[in-house]
Amino acid sequence: MTFSLAGRCERTGAVGAVIASASMAVAARCVAARAGVGAVCSQSTTDPRLREALLSAMADGAAAGDALAAVVGRAPDVAYRQLVAVDARGGSAAYSGELALGDATDVSAAGVAAAGNLLADPGVPAAMLAAFIGRADDSLGDRLIAALQAGLAAGGEVSPVRSAGLVIAEAVPWPVTDLRIDWHDDPVGQLAGLWQLWQPQAGAYVGRALHPERSS
């Protein structure tokens, strides 16, 4: 009951992921990003531990596809899971287990991968990927939000979407952007609005961490 996308900005090297679901607080369990490493999604009867496993494998030098293959090869009950990974070099991979929920599909291209389960339309991940690729000149956050909106417009999932989230990692060790709508009748719309409020402020908060003497 989730649709998501992970992507990389070709211009800046930033990585991030966006997600929406009928379940409460989906981003808290399902997405993660690490600067210089990559972005991942773990969903469908979710095992949050798989996020760290994917990121750790990529941090050790594995490309997204190799990291995903390694995790799939050793994770218990992996047939129930759906995974997405994009690495810092632009590699991408996705996996949908044979026991993933409902209509589960995934797609990937250079620097981006999307997946969804319990979908109202199997074309949702492809619509997300097309929206992301089609806005290559925009900021990563704008592209991720556009992808999520496209997924919802393409049908989303079979149940009403109630939560959504966006995470972006840039040059500093922590995610510069980590926004969540944990329960709302229009979480995608709310997340898009929250991103517009946050985007012009994000750099200032990084500056406060790195150069507190310059903060006012």
Beta strands, then each sheet from edge to edge (+ up, - down):
strand 1: 2-8
strand 2: 15-21
strand 3: 31-34
strand 4: 38-43
strand 5: 82-87
strand 6: 92-96
strand 7: 105-109
strand 8: 112-117
strand 9: 163-169
strand 10: 175-181
sheet 1: 7+ 8- 1+ 2- 9+ 10-
sheet 2: 3+ 4- 5+ 6-
end
